[in-house]
């Protein structure tokens, strides 16, 4: 059995891994995509620019389970926080295995009520968006270490 710390084991964790990024701001998406290319080059980022587009992708993937992302990064304001909360609730109410995919809420807001609500509605993490590209790089290096090299996620189980 390969250790997660073994380079071959880490590489296996990334095999065909997809990360769904739900971000409606084009400028933020450009920065996110560039930082991900540097820090998570093994991952295929897929962008949804709206709640509707994210739900359409997730519903499409119900028939293509190999497409299910290993992680979802979701902006809170899509464009309103109400839309962000609604989307998070909808994702968490989807059938297994979609409801088990970790959702990292990403927002410019550091309001304690937003943070509390994110966890109440099922977010796995809440992160305040970095303000510089170097900070984005640091963020994605930590994301890589934590979500791909440290945690153990349950295998996706499909209910027929």
Phi and psi restraints in degrees (value plus and minus 20) as a CYANA .aco file:
   2 UNK   PHI    -104.1   -64.1
   2 UNK   PSI     118.0   158.0
   3 UNK   PHI     -96.6   -56.6
   3 UNK   PSI     129.7   169.7
   4 UNK   PHI     -84.0   -44.0
   4 UNK   PSI     -44.0    -4.0
   5 UNK   PHI    -105.7   -65.7
   5 UNK   PSI     -30.4     9.6
   6 UNK   PHI     -95.3   -55.3
   6 UNK   PSI     108.5   148.5
   7 UNK   PHI     -71.9   -31.9
   7 UNK   PSI     -55.4   -15.4
   8 UNK   PHI     -88.4   -48.4
   8 UNK   PSI     -55.0   -15.0
   9 UNK   PHI     -87.3   -47.3
   9 UNK   PSI     -61.8   -21.8
  10 UNK   PHI     -83.4   -43.4
  10 UNK   PSI     -63.3   -23.3
  11 UNK   PHI     -79.0   -39.0
  11 UNK   PSI     -59.2   -19.2
  12 UNK   PHI     -83.8   -43.8
  12 UNK   PSI     -54.4   -14.4
  13 UNK   PHI     -83.0   -43.0
  13 UNK   PSI     -47.5    -7.5
  14 UNK   PHI    -110.9   -70.9
  14 UNK   PSI     -29.6    10.4
  15 UNK   PHI     -76.0   -36.0
  15 UNK   PSI      97.5   137.5
  16 UNK   PHI      36.5    76.5
  16 UNK   PSI       7.2    47.2
  17 UNK   PHI     -96.7   -56.7
  17 UNK   PSI     115.8   155.8
  18 UNK   PHI    -138.1   -98.1
  18 UNK   PSI     127.1   167.1
  19 UNK   PHI    -148.2  -108.2
  19 UNK   PSI      99.7   139.7
  20 UNK   PHI    -108.0   -68.0
  20 UNK   PSI     103.2   143.2
  21 UNK   PHI    -130.8   -90.8
  21 UNK   PSI      96.7   136.7
  22 UNK   PHI    -123.7   -83.7
  22 UNK   PSI      80.5   120.5
  23 UNK   PHI    -164.0  -124.0
  23 UNK   PSI     100.4   140.4
  24 UNK   PHI    -111.0   -71.0
  24 UNK   PSI     -30.2     9.8
  25 UNK   PHI    -112.2   -72.2
  25 UNK   PSI      95.7   135.7
  26 UNK   PHI     -80.2   -40.2
  26 UNK   PSI     -60.1   -20.1
  27 UNK   PHI     -85.1   -45.1
  27 UNK   PSI     -62.3   -22.3
  28 UNK   PHI     -84.2   -44.2
  28 UNK   PSI     -59.5   -19.5
  29 UNK   PHI     -81.1   -41.1
  29 UNK   PSI     -61.4   -21.4
  30 UNK   PHI     -81.0   -41.0
  30 UNK   PSI     -64.3   -24.3
  31 UNK   PHI     -86.9   -46.9
  31 UNK   PSI     -64.6   -24.6
  32 UNK   PHI     -80.4   -40.4
  32 UNK   PSI     -68.1   -28.1
  33 UNK   PHI     -81.3   -41.3
  33 UNK   PSI     -63.7   -23.7
  34 UNK   PHI     -84.5   -44.5
  34 UNK   PSI     -63.7   -23.7
  35 UNK   PHI     -85.5   -45.5
  35 UNK   PSI     -58.5   -18.5
  36 UNK   PHI     -85.9   -45.9
  36 UNK   PSI     -57.1   -17.1
  37 UNK   PHI     -81.3   -41.3
  37 UNK   PSI     -54.7   -14.7
  38 UNK   PHI     -98.8   -58.8
  38 UNK   PSI     -57.0   -17.0
  39 UNK   PHI    -122.1   -82.1
  39 UNK   PSI     -44.2    -4.2
  40 UNK   PHI    -154.6  -114.6
  40 UNK   PSI      33.2    73.2
  41 UNK   PHI     -83.4   -43.4
  41 UNK   PSI     -40.6    -0.6
  42 UNK   PHI     -99.9   -59.9
  42 UNK   PSI     -35.0     5.0
  43 UNK   PHI    -111.2   -71.2
  43 UNK   PSI     123.9   163.9
  44 UNK   PHI    -118.6   -78.6
  44 UNK   PSI      87.6   127.6
  45 UNK   PHI    -101.1   -61.1
  45 UNK   PSI     116.8   156.8
  46 UNK   PHI    -144.5  -104.5
  46 UNK   PSI     106.7   146.7
  47 UNK   PHI    -120.3   -80.3
  47 UNK   PSI     117.9   157.9
  48 UNK   PHI    -137.8   -97.8
  48 UNK   PSI     105.2   145.2
  49 UNK   PHI    -111.2   -71.2
  49 UNK   PSI     -19.5    20.5
  50 UNK   PHI    -175.0  -135.0
  50 UNK   PSI     145.4   185.4
  51 UNK   PHI     -80.7   -40.7
  51 UNK   PSI     -62.0   -22.0
  52 UNK   PHI     -82.7   -42.7
  52 UNK   PSI     -62.9   -22.9
  53 UNK   PHI     -85.6   -45.6
  53 UNK   PSI     -59.8   -19.8
  54 UNK   PHI     -82.4   -42.4
  54 UNK   PSI     -66.2   -26.2
  55 UNK   PHI     -85.7   -45.7
  55 UNK   PSI     -57.7   -17.7
  56 UNK   PHI     -82.0   -42.0
  56 UNK   PSI     -63.7   -23.7
  57 UNK   PHI     -82.6   -42.6
  57 UNK   PSI     -67.2   -27.2
  58 UNK   PHI     -82.1   -42.1
  58 UNK   PSI     -61.1   -21.1
  59 UNK   PHI     -86.9   -46.9
  59 UNK   PSI     -58.4   -18.4
  60 UNK   PHI     -82.6   -42.6
  60 UNK   PSI     -60.1   -20.1
  61 UNK   PHI     -91.2   -51.2
  61 UNK   PSI     -33.0     7.0
  62 UNK   PHI     -81.2   -41.2
  62 UNK   PSI     -45.3    -5.3
  63 UNK   PHI    -121.8   -81.8
  63 UNK   PSI     -19.5    20.5
  64 UNK   PHI    -158.4  -118.4
  64 UNK   PSI      50.8    90.8
  65 UNK   PHI     -78.9   -38.9
  65 UNK   PSI     -43.0    -3.0
  66 UNK   PHI     -88.3   -48.3
  66 UNK   PSI     -33.2     6.8
  67 UNK   PHI    -108.5   -68.5
  67 UNK   PSI     -30.2     9.8
  68 UNK   PHI     -80.1   -40.1
  68 UNK   PSI     108.7   148.7
  69 UNK   PHI     -90.5   -50.5
  69 UNK   PSI     132.6   172.6
  70 UNK   PHI    -100.8   -60.8
  70 UNK   PSI     -39.9     0.1
  71 UNK   PHI    -173.9  -133.9
  71 UNK   PSI     126.9   166.9
  72 UNK   PHI    -139.7   -99.7
  72 UNK   PSI     109.2   149.2
  73 UNK   PHI    -128.6   -88.6
  73 UNK   PSI     100.0   140.0
  74 UNK   PHI    -142.8  -102.8
  74 UNK   PSI     107.4   147.4
  75 UNK   PHI     -89.3   -49.3
  75 UNK   PSI     123.7   163.7
  76 UNK   PHI     -94.7   -54.7
  76 UNK   PSI     -64.9   -24.9
  77 UNK   PHI    -110.7   -70.7
  77 UNK   PSI      83.6   123.6
  78 UNK   PHI    -144.0  -104.0
  78 UNK   PSI      36.5    76.5
  79 UNK   PHI    -104.6   -64.6
  79 UNK   PSI     -32.2     7.8
  80 UNK   PHI    -124.0   -84.0
  80 UNK   PSI     139.3   179.3
  81 UNK   PHI     -87.9   -47.9
  81 UNK   PSI     -49.4    -9.4
  82 UNK   PHI     -79.7   -39.7
  82 UNK   PSI     -63.4   -23.4
  83 UNK   PHI     -84.1   -44.1
  83 UNK   PSI     -58.6   -18.6
  84 UNK   PHI     -85.0   -45.0
  84 UNK   PSI     -64.2   -24.2
  85 UNK   PHI     -84.4   -44.4
  85 UNK   PSI     -61.9   -21.9
  86 UNK   PHI     -80.8   -40.8
  86 UNK   PSI     -63.2   -23.2
  87 UNK   PHI     -83.8   -43.8
  87 UNK   PSI     -65.5   -25.5
  88 UNK   PHI     -78.1   -38.1
  88 UNK   PSI     -65.0   -25.0
  89 UNK   PHI     -81.3   -41.3
  89 UNK   PSI     -62.2   -22.2
  90 UNK   PHI     -84.2   -44.2
  90 UNK   PSI     -61.0   -21.0
  91 UNK   PHI     -82.6   -42.6
  91 UNK   PSI     -64.7   -24.7
  92 UNK   PHI     -92.4   -52.4
  92 UNK   PSI     -35.0     5.0
  93 UNK   PHI    -116.1   -76.1
  93 UNK   PSI     -21.6    18.4
  94 UNK   PHI     -89.6   -49.6
  94 UNK   PSI     141.4   181.4
  95 UNK   PHI     -87.8   -47.8
  95 UNK   PSI     140.6   180.6
  96 UNK   PHI     -80.7   -40.7
  96 UNK   PSI     116.6   156.6
  97 UNK   PHI    -117.6   -77.6
  97 UNK   PSI     -20.9    19.1
  98 UNK   PHI     -81.2   -41.2
  98 UNK   PSI     -60.2   -20.2
  99 UNK   PHI     -87.8   -47.8
  99 UNK   PSI     -33.3     6.7
 100 UNK   PHI    -112.0   -72.0
 100 UNK   PSI     -30.1     9.9
 101 UNK   PHI     -89.2   -49.2
 101 UNK   PSI     106.1   146.1
 102 UNK   PHI     -82.2   -42.2
 102 UNK   PSI     117.8   157.8
 103 UNK   PHI    -135.2   -95.2
 103 UNK   PSI     100.0   140.0
 104 UNK   PHI    -118.3   -78.3
 104 UNK   PSI      95.8   135.8
 105 UNK   PHI    -102.6   -62.6
 105 UNK   PSI     111.8   151.8
 106 UNK   PHI    -145.7  -105.7
 106 UNK   PSI     108.3   148.3
 107 UNK   PHI    -174.3  -134.3
 107 UNK   PSI     135.9   175.9
 108 UNK   PHI     -96.2   -56.2
 108 UNK   PSI     -35.6     4.4
 109 UNK   PHI     -99.8   -59.8
 109 UNK   PSI     112.1   152.1
 110 UNK   PHI    -132.3   -92.3
 110 UNK   PSI      -0.3    39.7
 111 UNK   PHI     -85.3   -45.3
 111 UNK   PSI     109.3   149.3
 112 UNK   PHI     -82.0   -42.0
 112 UNK   PSI     -49.2    -9.2
 113 UNK   PHI     -88.7   -48.7
 113 UNK   PSI     -58.9   -18.9
 114 UNK   PHI     -83.2   -43.2
 114 UNK   PSI     -62.8   -22.8
 115 UNK   PHI     -84.0   -44.0
 115 UNK   PSI     -66.5   -26.5
 116 UNK   PHI     -81.0   -41.0
 116 UNK   PSI     -66.3   -26.3
 117 UNK   PHI     -83.8   -43.8
 117 UNK   PSI     -57.5   -17.5
 118 UNK   PHI     -77.2   -37.2
 118 UNK   PSI     -66.6   -26.6
 119 UNK   PHI     -90.1   -50.1
 119 UNK   PSI     -56.7   -16.7
 120 UNK   PHI     -79.8   -39.8
 120 UNK   PSI     -59.1   -19.1
 121 UNK   PHI    -107.6   -67.6
 121 UNK   PSI     -18.3    21.7
 122 UNK   PHI      89.5   129.5
 122 UNK   PSI     -11.8    28.2
 123 UNK   PHI     -85.5   -45.5
 123 UNK   PSI     124.1   164.1
 124 UNK   PHI    -103.0   -63.0
 124 UNK   PSI     -48.0    -8.0
 125 UNK   PHI    -173.6  -133.6
 125 UNK   PSI     138.7   178.7
 126 UNK   PHI    -151.4  -111.4
 126 UNK   PSI     104.7   144.7
 127 UNK   PHI    -148.3  -108.3
 127 UNK   PSI     117.6   157.6
 128 UNK   PHI    -104.0   -64.0
 128 UNK   PSI     112.9   152.9
 129 UNK   PHI     -80.0   -40.0
 129 UNK   PSI     114.9   154.9
 130 UNK   PHI     -85.4   -45.4
 130 UNK   PSI     142.5   182.5
 131 UNK   PHI    -128.5   -88.5
 131 UNK   PSI     -35.6     4.4
 132 UNK   PHI    -144.4  -104.4
 132 UNK   PSI     140.3   180.3
 133 UNK   PHI     -83.4   -43.4
 133 UNK   PSI     -59.5   -19.5
 134 UNK   PHI     -79.7   -39.7
 134 UNK   PSI     -58.6   -18.6
 135 UNK   PHI     -87.3   -47.3
 135 UNK   PSI     -55.7   -15.7
 136 UNK   PHI     -82.9   -42.9
 136 UNK   PSI     -61.8   -21.8
 137 UNK   PHI     -81.2   -41.2
 137 UNK   PSI     -65.3   -25.3
 138 UNK   PHI     -79.6   -39.6
 138 UNK   PSI     -64.7   -24.7
 139 UNK   PHI     -76.8   -36.8
 139 UNK   PSI     -68.8   -28.8
 140 UNK   PHI     -93.2   -53.2
 140 UNK   PSI     -47.9    -7.9
 141 UNK   PHI     -84.4   -44.4
 141 UNK   PSI     -62.9   -22.9
 142 UNK   PHI     -87.9   -47.9
 142 UNK   PSI     -59.6   -19.6
 143 UNK   PHI     -80.2   -40.2
 143 UNK   PSI     -63.5   -23.5
 144 UNK   PHI     -80.7   -40.7
 144 UNK   PSI     -69.5   -29.5
 145 UNK   PHI     -80.2   -40.2
 145 UNK   PSI     -66.1   -26.1
 146 UNK   PHI     -94.4   -54.4
 146 UNK   PSI     -77.5   -37.5
 147 UNK   PHI     -98.8   -58.8
 147 UNK   PSI     -44.1    -4.1
 148 UNK   PHI    -130.4   -90.4
 148 UNK   PSI     -42.9    -2.9
 149 UNK   PHI    -135.8   -95.8
 149 UNK   PSI     -31.1     8.9
 150 UNK   PHI    -136.3   -96.3
 150 UNK   PSI     -78.9   -38.9
 151 UNK   PHI     -91.1   -51.1
 151 UNK   PSI     137.4   177.4
 152 UNK   PHI    -132.4   -92.4
 152 UNK   PSI      97.4   137.4
 153 UNK   PHI    -120.1   -80.1
 153 UNK   PSI     129.3   169.3
 154 UNK   PHI     -87.4   -47.4
 154 UNK   PSI     127.8   167.8
 155 UNK   PHI     -84.6   -44.6
 155 UNK   PSI     127.7   167.7
 156 UNK   PHI     -92.5   -52.5
 156 UNK   PSI     104.4   144.4
 157 UNK   PHI    -131.9   -91.9
 157 UNK   PSI     108.3   148.3
 158 UNK   PHI    -116.5   -76.5
 158 UNK   PSI     115.3   155.3
 159 UNK   PHI    -121.3   -81.3
 159 UNK   PSI     101.7   141.7
